[in-house]
């Protein structure tokens, strides 16, 4: 089955990408760059006022008392 899209034949030409981008060379630097970006995003997010480790603890909220069922209705 020959695939062709607008005169481009991917089965015949897609291998050329890997001649330029060698995964043996670029995989580890790419992963390091992505990890550095993730760390940077987290550092920025945690350094915002009121966020992260220095965020104030939420105040405790007491539970509302449950309404008691009317005893008169149960006795009748």
LINMO-V111860 format. One record per backbone hydrogen bond with DSSP energy under -1.0 kcal/mol. CO is the residue of the C=O (numbers start at 0). NH is the residue of the N-H. If there is no record, write none. Layout:
CO,NH ; CO,NH
This chain:
4,7 ; 7,4 ; 8,11 ; 8,12 ; 9,13 ; 12,15 ; 13,16 ; 16,20 ; 21,24 ; 21,25 ; 22,26 ; 25,29 ; 26,30 ; 27,31 ; 28,32 ; 29,33 ; 30,34 ; 31,35 ; 32,36 ; 33,37 ; 34,38 ; 35,39 ; 36,40 ; 37,41 ; 38,42 ; 39,43 ; 40,44 ; 41,45 ; 42,46 ; 47,50 ; 51,54 ; 70,74 ; 71,75
